[in-house]
Amino acid sequence: MKSEVLIEYLVLDSDIITTKEYEEFREQKKMNVFYVDQFDENLWKGYTIIEPTKQMKEYKKVSD
């Protein structure tokens, strides 16, 4: 069995931190999940974002 993992990071902002800050950082155990039925520009209100693609703007959830 062979397994490969690809991880990509998009860094929009960076700050210099100390080694201690890095070592003491802990990820949140839980995060809020938003389920989207169709594109809504208000989801990103107040955030700096990359321009949504045409496909993203046309997204609508298809019912089963």
C-alpha positions in Angstrom: 0.0 0.0 0.0 1.3 3.5 -0.8 -0.1 6.7 0.5 0.7 10.2 -0.5 -0.4 13.5 1.1 -0.4 16.9 -0.5 -0.8 20.0 1.7 -1.0 23.5 0.3 -0.9 26.7 2.3 -2.0 30.1 1.2 -0.4 32.8 3.4 -2.1 36.1 3.2 -0.4 37.8 6.1 2.6 37.0 8.2 4.0 38.2 11.5 7.4 37.5 13.0 6.9 35.4 16.3 9.3 34.1 18.9 10.3 30.5 19.2 8.4 30.4 22.5 5.2 31.7 20.8 5.6 29.1 18.1 6.1 26.2 20.6 3.2 27.3 22.8 0.7 27.7 20.0 -2.2 25.2 20.2 -4.8 24.7 17.5 -8.5 25.0 18.4 -10.0 21.7 19.1 -13.3 22.7 17.5 -14.2 25.2 14.8 -17.5 26.5 13.4 -18.6 24.8 10.2 -20.9 26.7 7.8 -22.9 24.6 5.3 -23.7 26.6 2.2 -26.6 25.8 -0.2 -25.6 28.5 -2.7 -23.0 31.2 -3.1 -23.4 34.2 -0.8 -20.9 37.1 -0.9 -21.8 37.9 2.7 -19.9 34.8 3.9 -16.7 36.7 3.5 -17.8 40.1 4.7 -15.0 41.6 6.8 -12.3 39.2 5.4 -9.6 39.8 2.8 -10.3 37.2 0.1 -9.3 36.1 -3.3 -11.9 37.0 -5.9 -14.4 34.0 -6.1 -14.4 32.2 -9.5 -17.4 32.1 -11.8 -18.1 28.5 -10.7 -18.2 29.6 -7.1 -20.6 32.4 -7.8 -22.9 30.0 -9.7 -22.8 27.3 -7.0 -26.1 25.9 -5.8 -26.6 22.7 -3.8 -28.4 20.0 -5.8 -31.1 18.2 -3.8 -30.9 14.4 -3.5 
